[in-house]
Amino acid sequence: MAHGIEIYNQHGQLRVSLTSRITRLLFSRHISRGSSGSVTVPGFDPNKGVAMVIAKGVSNSSYGVVPHQVSVSGETVSWSPHSESDFADHHAGQLLVFAYA
């Protein structure tokens, strides 16, 4: 008898199996408006994951809300405001670091 998990949709198509790529949240942190910084996330491999900032808030500007830019070097994730977005609203955000399983 086989062991594991498989999930099918309403049409009987396989959607998830043990070999499917599923993300796992490794790290989450509030990022203050206009701030810069970095954090080491043990076990994070940028070739097997992603880091992003999701902006929080509503814009009063016609240019919209701009999240922080993110860069990665090894296990270190850094963030800073977008310098080329002088006319947009810089808001606080949430830094999210995911790994692919």
C-alpha positions in Angstrom: 0.0 0.0 0.0 1.3 3.5 -0.9 1.9 6.1 1.7 1.7 9.9 1.3 -0.7 12.6 0.3 -2.3 13.5 -3.0 -5.0 16.2 -3.5 -7.3 16.3 -6.5 -9.6 19.1 -7.7 -13.3 18.6 -8.5 -12.4 17.4 -12.0 -10.3 14.6 -10.7 -7.0 16.2 -11.7 -4.0 15.8 -9.4 -3.2 19.2 -7.8 -0.7 18.3 -5.0 1.5 15.3 -4.4 4.6 14.7 -2.3 6.7 15.8 -5.3 4.8 19.2 -5.7 6.6 22.4 -4.9 5.0 23.9 -1.8 6.3 27.1 -0.1 7.0 27.4 3.6 7.2 30.7 5.4 10.6 31.0 7.0 10.5 34.6 8.3 8.1 37.5 8.7 8.8 41.0 10.0 7.1 44.4 10.0 9.2 47.0 8.0 8.7 50.6 9.0 8.0 53.3 6.5 11.1 54.5 4.7 13.4 52.2 6.7 16.4 50.2 5.5 18.0 47.1 7.1 18.9 43.5 6.8 18.4 40.2 8.6 20.0 36.8 8.4 17.5 34.0 7.9 19.2 30.7 8.8 18.6 28.0 6.2 17.4 30.4 3.5 18.7 29.5 0.0 17.8 32.2 -2.6 18.0 29.5 -5.3 15.1 27.7 -3.5 13.0 30.5 -2.2 11.9 34.1 -2.4 11.9 37.2 -0.3 9.5 40.1 -0.7 7.9 43.1 1.0 4.2 43.6 0.8 3.2 47.3 1.2 0.6 48.1 3.8 -1.7 51.1 3.6 -3.8 53.1 1.1 -2.2 55.7 -1.2 -3.3 59.3 -1.5 -1.0 59.7 -4.4 -1.8 59.1 -8.1 1.5 57.2 -8.3 0.3 54.5 -5.8 1.9 52.7 -2.9 5.4 51.5 -3.4 6.9 48.6 -1.4 10.5 48.5 -0.3 13.0 46.9 -2.6 14.6 43.7 -1.5 18.0 42.2 -2.2 19.4 38.8 -1.1 23.0 37.7 -0.5 23.3 34.1 0.8 21.1 33.9 3.9 21.0 37.8 4.3 17.9 39.6 3.2 18.1 43.4 2.9 15.5 46.0 2.3 15.4 49.8 1.5 12.9 52.3 0.0 12.8 52.6 -3.8 15.0 55.6 -4.5 13.4 56.2 -8.0 9.9 56.5 -6.6 10.1 60.0 -5.1 6.5 60.8 -6.0 4.9 57.6 -4.7 3.7 57.0 -1.1 6.3 55.0 0.8 4.4 52.9 3.3 5.3 50.4 6.0 5.3 46.8 4.8 5.7 43.2 5.8 8.9 41.3 4.9 8.1 37.7 4.0 10.8 35.1 3.3 9.6 31.8 1.8 11.4 28.5 1.0 10.2 26.0 -1.6 9.8 22.5 -0.2 
